[in-house]
Structures are given as structure tokens and as C-alpha cells.
Amino acid sequence: MPRSIQEILDHADELAERLEDYEPSADDERSVEEYLLRRAALARAQSERQILDAVIKARAAGSTWARIGQLLGTSAQAAQQRYSPLTEPA
């Protein structure tokens, strides 16, 4: 979605204004433990996406499910069951 320089600057100004006007509420507070848990969950999601992307590329390059399972530390069947619905054309 191409944007003009002016649209980008307008959006930046809008975000800056929202941040300057922001007033935190009690609901915004998170414990360190909750923050760490959320950060770990996001990291796991990113890792899962990286694995899926790598599995898609490996399958496209001809890697077998047995090899993919071996690299993931699981069986060929487990790898195929988990990733084939996401990697194989319907």
C-alpha cells in the first residue's frame, strides 16, 4: 500500500499527538511477570512463523517429511500432521 510522504508525515503527527495526550490508567499496569510472559508468547509466535516459513521452503526444495521431522526433533508423521495443512496446496 504505497503512501505519499505527506500521508506518512500526517500519520506520524497523529501518533505523536496521541502519545503526548495519553494518560495512563490503572488498567494499563502490568506486573513484570505478566510482561515477561507476554514477551515470551510473542517470541514463541515469531519462532513458529519462522519454522513454518522454513518448512514451506524445505518442502518446495524437495525435503522429505522424515528429514524435516528429524531437524525439528520429532517424527516425520508428527511434522507432516502439524505442517502439511499449512504447506501443501489444497
SULGIKA-V608960 format. One record per residue. PSI is psi in whole degrees, -180 to 180 (999 if undefined). Layout:
psi=PSI
psi=PSI
//
This chain:
psi=94
psi=144
psi=151
psi=162
psi=-40
psi=-41
psi=-40
psi=-44
psi=-41
psi=-42
psi=-42
psi=-42
psi=-41
psi=-45
psi=-42
psi=-43
psi=-43
psi=-41
psi=-40
psi=-34
psi=-6
psi=133
psi=116
psi=151
psi=170
psi=-30
psi=-17
psi=-17
psi=136
psi=142
psi=162
psi=-40
psi=-42
psi=-38
psi=-46
psi=-39
psi=-45
psi=-42
psi=-41
psi=-40
psi=-40
psi=-40
psi=-40
psi=-43
psi=-41
psi=-42
psi=-43
psi=-40
psi=-40
psi=-41
psi=-46
psi=-46
psi=-42
psi=-39
psi=-43
psi=-46
psi=-40
psi=-44
psi=-42
psi=-30
psi=-1
psi=8
psi=142
psi=162
psi=-32
psi=-44
psi=-43
psi=-45
psi=-43
psi=-45
psi=-29
psi=-5
psi=33
psi=-177
psi=163
psi=-44
psi=-44
psi=-42
psi=-45
psi=-43
psi=-38
psi=-42
psi=-21
psi=-36
psi=-23
psi=-15
psi=-26
psi=139
psi=145
psi=999
//
